[in-house]
Amino acid sequence: MQTKLLGSETIAEGTMLFKFEKPKDFEYKAGQNADFFLINSPETDAEGDKRTFSLASVPTDEHLAIATRMRDTSFKRVLKNMSVGTELSIEGPYGDFFLHENVNRPAIFLAGGIGITPFYSMVTNASLRSLPHKIILLYSNRRPEDAPFLENLISLPFHDRNFKFVGTMTNMESSKEKWLGERGYINAEMLARHVDKKLTPIYYIAGPITMVTAMRDMLNRSGVSNDDIRTEEFTGY
């Protein structure tokens, strides 16, 4: 399938959002991903001209959106300098990282950095559709300056009583902004402060591989079965 770049913007330090034309008949579930291919790229490297991105848009949007850290790779350089209207190829959607159907089981989302992208789609979609699921999102970043979608996520609970947002920062010493939320890495103690012990949730984890591994280990030590844990790993490209 073919798509075109509609526009781009910086949404956090070192992070950009790109909007693309949605191909006809392209249908997906909030939380899924797609493969994007550069066409006749002016430069390339050993990693090639394809990248997989979680879709930050929601299925009812008239466009597709992705958010990505702007690493110094040929793909990211080409993407950053791409003119509006430039064509790309897209394949998908892929993945089973989307909200479960059993509304009696809450969803606990654990996000690290750019791992927020599938969750942003999922919580926005749940709010727009007035889904009855109870959702709690714990979102870890170094500083507020590094956190994509932070302001929108902070304001969402005021509009959706089924959604609870918990942001935490691990390096406020290097931040120029104020932060009144949690500090430190997500751990069992933090989780216990915000998740009722009576709940029997399904856990979703997305972020760097090390973060995903650490969160799964923490949940396992707390007695959570792997059957109740779903993960999505984000590599550094």
C-alpha positions as a Markdown table, in Angstrom:
| # | Residue | x | y | z |
|---|---|---|---|---|
| 1 | Met | 0.0 | 0.0 | 0.0 |
| 2 | Gln | 1.1 | 3.6 | -0.7 |
| 3 | Thr | 0.9 | 6.5 | 1.7 |
| 4 | Lys | 2.0 | 10.1 | 1.7 |
| 5 | Leu | 3.5 | 12.3 | 4.4 |
| 6 | Leu | 1.0 | 14.9 | 5.6 |
| 7 | Gly | 3.2 | 16.7 | 8.1 |
| 8 | Ser | 5.5 | 16.4 | 11.1 |
| 9 | Glu | 6.2 | 18.2 | 14.4 |
| 10 | Thr | 8.4 | 17.9 | 17.5 |
| 11 | Ile | 6.4 | 16.6 | 20.4 |
| 12 | Ala | 9.3 | 16.2 | 23.0 |
| 13 | Glu | 13.0 | 16.7 | 23.1 |
| 14 | Gly | 14.4 | 14.4 | 20.5 |
| 15 | Thr | 11.0 | 13.0 | 19.5 |
| 16 | Met | 8.9 | 13.8 | 16.5 |
| 17 | Leu | 5.3 | 12.9 | 15.4 |
| 18 | Phe | 4.7 | 12.1 | 11.7 |
| 19 | Lys | 1.2 | 12.1 | 10.1 |
| 20 | Phe | 0.5 | 10.1 | 6.9 |
| 21 | Glu | -2.4 | 9.6 | 4.6 |
| 22 | Lys | -4.4 | 6.6 | 5.6 |
| 23 | Pro | -4.6 | 4.1 | 2.6 |
| 24 | Lys | -8.0 | 3.1 | 1.5 |
| 25 | Asp | -9.3 | 0.1 | 3.4 |
| 26 | Phe | -6.5 | 0.2 | 5.9 |
| 27 | Glu | -8.1 | -0.9 | 9.2 |
| 28 | Tyr | -6.4 | -1.6 | 12.5 |
| 29 | Lys | -6.9 | -1.9 | 16.2 |
| 30 | Ala | -5.6 | 0.7 | 18.7 |
| 31 | Gly | -2.2 | -0.6 | 19.8 |
| 32 | Gln | -1.2 | -2.3 | 16.6 |
| 33 | Asn | 1.8 | -1.5 | 14.4 |
| 34 | Ala | 2.8 | -1.2 | 10.7 |
| 35 | Asp | 5.9 | -1.4 | 8.6 |
| 36 | Phe | 7.0 | 1.7 | 6.8 |
| 37 | Phe | 9.3 | 1.6 | 3.7 |
| 38 | Leu | 11.2 | 4.5 | 2.2 |
| 39 | Ile | 10.9 | 4.7 | -1.6 |
| 40 | Asn | 14.0 | 5.6 | -3.6 |
| 41 | Ser | 15.7 | 6.8 | -0.4 |
| 42 | Pro | 18.6 | 9.3 | -1.0 |
| 43 | Glu | 20.7 | 7.4 | 1.6 |
| 44 | Thr | 20.6 | 4.1 | 3.4 |
| 45 | Asp | 22.7 | 2.1 | 5.9 |
| 46 | Ala | 23.0 | -1.5 | 7.1 |
| 47 | Glu | 19.6 | -1.3 | 8.9 |
| 48 | Gly | 17.8 | -0.8 | 5.6 |
| 49 | Asp | 14.9 | 1.3 | 4.5 |
| 50 | Lys | 12.1 | -0.3 | 6.6 |
| 51 | Arg | 11.1 | 0.4 | 10.1 |
| 52 | Thr | 8.2 | -0.9 | 12.3 |
| 53 | Phe | 6.2 | 1.7 | 14.2 |
| 54 | Ser | 3.3 | 1.5 | 16.6 |
| 55 | Leu | 0.4 | 3.7 | 15.4 |
| 56 | Ala | -0.2 | 6.6 | 17.7 |
| 57 | Ser | -3.4 | 7.6 | 15.9 |
| 58 | Val | -6.8 | 5.9 | 16.6 |
| 59 | Pro | -8.7 | 3.8 | 14.1 |
| 60 | Thr | -11.3 | 6.5 | 13.5 |
| 61 | Asp | -8.7 | 9.1 | 12.5 |
| 62 | Glu | -8.6 | 10.1 | 8.9 |
| 63 | His | -4.8 | 9.9 | 9.0 |
| 64 | Leu | -2.1 | 7.6 | 10.4 |
| 65 | Ala | 0.4 | 8.9 | 13.0 |
| 66 | Ile | 3.6 | 7.6 | 14.4 |
| 67 | Ala | 6.0 | 9.0 | 17.0 |
| 68 | Thr | 9.7 | 8.2 | 17.2 |
| 69 | Arg | 12.9 | 9.1 | 18.9 |
| 70 | Met | 15.1 | 10.8 | 16.3 |
| 71 | Arg | 18.3 | 8.7 | 16.4 |
| 72 | Asp | 21.1 | 9.5 | 14.0 |
| 73 | Thr | 20.4 | 6.8 | 11.4 |
| 74 | Ser | 19.8 | 7.2 | 7.6 |
| 75 | Phe | 16.2 | 6.3 | 7.9 |
| 76 | Lys | 15.5 | 8.9 | 10.6 |
| 77 | Arg | 17.5 | 11.6 | 8.7 |
| 78 | Val | 15.5 | 10.9 | 5.6 |
| 79 | Leu | 12.2 | 10.9 | 7.5 |
| 80 | Lys | 13.0 | 14.2 | 9.3 |
| 81 | Asn | 13.9 | 16.0 | 6.1 |
| 82 | Met | 11.1 | 14.5 | 4.0 |
| 83 | Ser | 8.8 | 17.0 | 2.1 |
| 84 | Val | 5.1 | 16.9 | 2.6 |
| 85 | Gly | 3.6 | 14.7 | -0.1 |
| 86 | Thr | 6.5 | 12.3 | -0.3 |
| 87 | Glu | 5.3 | 8.8 | -0.9 |
| 88 | Leu | 6.2 | 5.8 | 1.3 |
| 89 | Ser | 5.0 | 2.2 | 1.3 |
| 90 | Ile | 3.2 | 0.7 | 4.2 |
| 91 | Glu | 2.4 | -2.9 | 5.2 |
| 92 | Gly | 0.2 | -4.1 | 8.1 |
| 93 | Pro | -1.4 | -3.8 | 10.5 |
| 94 | Tyr | 0.5 | -6.3 | 12.7 |
| 95 | Gly | 0.5 | -7.4 | 16.3 |
| 96 | Asp | -1.8 | -8.5 | 19.1 |
| 97 | Phe | -1.0 | -5.7 | 21.5 |
| 98 | Phe | -4.4 | -4.3 | 21.9 |
| 99 | Leu | -7.0 | -4.0 | 24.7 |
| 100 | His | -8.6 | -7.2 | 25.9 |
| 101 | Glu | -12.4 | -7.6 | 25.6 |
| 102 | Asn | -13.3 | -8.7 | 29.2 |
| 103 | Val | -14.5 | -5.4 | 30.8 |
| 104 | Asn | -14.5 | -7.0 | 34.2 |
| 105 | Arg | -10.7 | -7.1 | 34.2 |
| 106 | Pro | -8.9 | -3.7 | 34.5 |
| 107 | Ala | -5.9 | -2.9 | 32.2 |
| 108 | Ile | -2.6 | -1.8 | 33.8 |
| 109 | Phe | -0.3 | -0.1 | 31.2 |
| 110 | Leu | 3.4 | 0.2 | 32.1 |
| 111 | Ala | 5.2 | 2.5 | 29.6 |
| 112 | Gly | 8.8 | 3.6 | 29.3 |
| 113 | Gly | 9.7 | 6.5 | 27.0 |
| 114 | Ile | 8.7 | 6.1 | 23.4 |
| 115 | Gly | 6.9 | 2.9 | 24.4 |
| 116 | Ile | 3.9 | 5.2 | 25.1 |
| 117 | Thr | 2.9 | 5.2 | 21.5 |
| 118 | Pro | 0.6 | 2.1 | 21.5 |
| 119 | Phe | -0.8 | 3.1 | 24.8 |
| 120 | Tyr | -1.6 | 6.6 | 23.6 |
| 121 | Ser | -3.6 | 5.1 | 20.8 |
| 122 | Met | -5.4 | 2.7 | 23.2 |
| 123 | Val | -6.3 | 5.1 | 25.9 |
| 124 | Thr | -7.4 | 7.8 | 23.4 |
| 125 | Asn | -9.5 | 5.2 | 21.5 |
| 126 | Ala | -11.1 | 3.9 | 24.8 |
| 127 | Ser | -12.0 | 7.5 | 25.8 |
| 128 | Leu | -13.5 | 8.4 | 22.4 |
| 129 | Arg | -15.5 | 5.2 | 22.4 |
| 130 | Ser | -16.5 | 5.5 | 26.0 |
| 131 | Leu | -15.3 | 1.9 | 26.6 |
| 132 | Pro | -16.2 | 0.6 | 30.1 |
| 133 | His | -12.7 | -0.8 | 30.8 |
| 134 | Lys | -10.9 | 0.6 | 33.9 |
| 135 | Ile | -7.4 | 1.6 | 32.7 |
| 136 | Ile | -4.4 | 2.7 | 34.8 |
| 137 | Leu | -1.3 | 4.0 | 32.9 |
| 138 | Leu | 2.1 | 4.3 | 34.6 |
| 139 | Tyr | 4.4 | 6.3 | 32.4 |
| 140 | Ser | 8.2 | 6.6 | 33.1 |
| 141 | Asn | 10.5 | 9.1 | 31.6 |
| 142 | Arg | 13.8 | 10.8 | 32.5 |
| 143 | Arg | 12.3 | 14.3 | 32.5 |
| 144 | Pro | 9.0 | 16.0 | 31.5 |
| 145 | Glu | 10.9 | 17.4 | 28.5 |
| 146 | Asp | 11.4 | 13.9 | 27.2 |
| 147 | Ala | 7.8 | 12.7 | 27.6 |
| 148 | Pro | 5.7 | 12.6 | 24.4 |
| 149 | Phe | 2.0 | 13.2 | 24.8 |
| 150 | Leu | 2.5 | 14.1 | 28.5 |
| 151 | Glu | 0.1 | 17.1 | 28.6 |
| 152 | Asn | -2.7 | 15.2 | 26.8 |
| 153 | Leu | -2.4 | 12.2 | 29.1 |
| 154 | Ile | -2.4 | 14.4 | 32.3 |
| 155 | Ser | -5.7 | 16.1 | 31.1 |
| 156 | Leu | -7.4 | 12.9 | 30.0 |
| 157 | Pro | -8.6 | 11.7 | 33.4 |
| 158 | Phe | -10.6 | 14.9 | 33.8 |
| 159 | His | -12.7 | 13.7 | 30.8 |
| 160 | Asp | -12.7 | 10.0 | 31.4 |
| 161 | Arg | -13.4 | 8.7 | 34.9 |
| 162 | Asn | -12.3 | 5.1 | 33.9 |
| 163 | Phe | -8.8 | 6.3 | 33.2 |
| 164 | Lys | -6.1 | 7.0 | 35.8 |
| 165 | Phe | -2.7 | 8.5 | 34.8 |
| 166 | Val | 0.5 | 8.1 | 36.9 |
| 167 | Gly | 3.6 | 9.8 | 35.5 |
| 168 | Thr | 7.0 | 9.3 | 37.0 |
| 169 | Met | 10.4 | 10.9 | 36.3 |
| 170 | Thr | 13.8 | 9.3 | 36.9 |
| 171 | Asn | 16.1 | 12.3 | 36.4 |
| 172 | Met | 14.5 | 15.5 | 37.5 |
| 173 | Glu | 17.9 | 16.8 | 38.6 |
| 174 | Ser | 18.6 | 17.7 | 34.9 |
| 175 | Ser | 15.1 | 19.1 | 34.2 |
| 176 | Lys | 14.1 | 22.8 | 33.9 |
| 177 | Glu | 10.5 | 22.1 | 34.4 |
| 178 | Lys | 8.4 | 21.6 | 37.6 |
| 179 | Trp | 7.0 | 18.1 | 38.4 |
| 180 | Leu | 4.6 | 17.2 | 41.2 |
| 181 | Gly | 4.1 | 13.6 | 40.3 |
| 182 | Glu | 6.0 | 10.4 | 41.1 |
| 183 | Arg | 9.8 | 10.2 | 40.9 |
| 184 | Gly | 11.9 | 7.1 | 40.3 |
| 185 | Tyr | 11.5 | 4.0 | 38.3 |
| 186 | Ile | 8.3 | 2.0 | 38.3 |
| 187 | Asn | 8.5 | -0.6 | 41.0 |
| 188 | Ala | 6.3 | -2.9 | 43.1 |
| 189 | Glu | 5.9 | -0.2 | 45.8 |
| 190 | Met | 4.7 | 2.4 | 43.2 |
| 191 | Leu | 2.4 | 0.0 | 41.6 |
| 192 | Ala | 0.9 | -0.9 | 45.1 |
| 193 | Arg | 0.2 | 2.8 | 45.7 |
| 194 | His | -1.9 | 3.2 | 42.6 |
| 195 | Val | -3.4 | -0.3 | 41.9 |
| 196 | Asp | -6.0 | -1.7 | 44.3 |
| 197 | Lys | -4.9 | -5.1 | 45.5 |
| 198 | Lys | -8.5 | -6.4 | 45.0 |
| 199 | Leu | -8.2 | -6.0 | 41.3 |
| 200 | Thr | -7.4 | -8.8 | 38.9 |
| 201 | Pro | -5.9 | -6.9 | 36.0 |
| 202 | Ile | -4.2 | -7.7 | 32.8 |
| 203 | Tyr | -0.8 | -6.0 | 32.5 |
| 204 | Tyr | 0.6 | -4.5 | 29.4 |
| 205 | Ile | 4.3 | -3.4 | 29.1 |
| 206 | Ala | 5.9 | -1.4 | 26.3 |
| 207 | Gly | 9.3 | 0.3 | 26.2 |
| 208 | Pro | 13.0 | -0.5 | 25.8 |
| 209 | Ile | 13.9 | -4.2 | 26.1 |
| 210 | Thr | 15.6 | -3.8 | 29.5 |
| 211 | Met | 12.6 | -2.0 | 30.9 |
| 212 | Val | 10.2 | -4.7 | 29.6 |
| 213 | Thr | 12.3 | -7.4 | 31.1 |
| 214 | Ala | 12.5 | -5.6 | 34.5 |
| 215 | Met | 8.8 | -5.0 | 34.6 |
| 216 | Arg | 8.0 | -8.6 | 33.8 |
| 217 | Asp | 10.3 | -9.9 | 36.4 |
| 218 | Met | 8.8 | -7.5 | 39.0 |
| 219 | Leu | 5.3 | -8.6 | 38.2 |
| 220 | Asn | 6.3 | -12.3 | 38.3 |
| 221 | Arg | 7.9 | -11.8 | 41.7 |
| 222 | Ser | 4.6 | -10.2 | 42.8 |
| 223 | Gly | 2.7 | -13.3 | 41.8 |
| 224 | Val | 1.4 | -12.2 | 38.4 |
| 225 | Ser | 1.2 | -15.0 | 35.9 |
| 226 | Asn | 2.8 | -14.6 | 32.5 |
| 227 | Asp | -0.7 | -15.4 | 31.1 |
| 228 | Asp | -1.8 | -12.0 | 32.4 |
| 229 | Ile | 1.2 | -10.1 | 31.0 |
| 230 | Arg | 1.4 | -8.7 | 27.4 |
| 231 | Thr | 4.5 | -7.0 | 26.1 |
| 232 | Glu | 5.8 | -4.9 | 23.2 |
| 233 | Glu | 9.6 | -4.2 | 23.0 |
| 234 | Phe | 11.0 | -1.0 | 21.4 |
| 235 | Thr | 14.5 | -1.2 | 20.1 |
| 236 | Gly | 16.8 | 1.9 | 19.8 |
| 237 | Tyr | 16.5 | 2.5 | 16.1 |
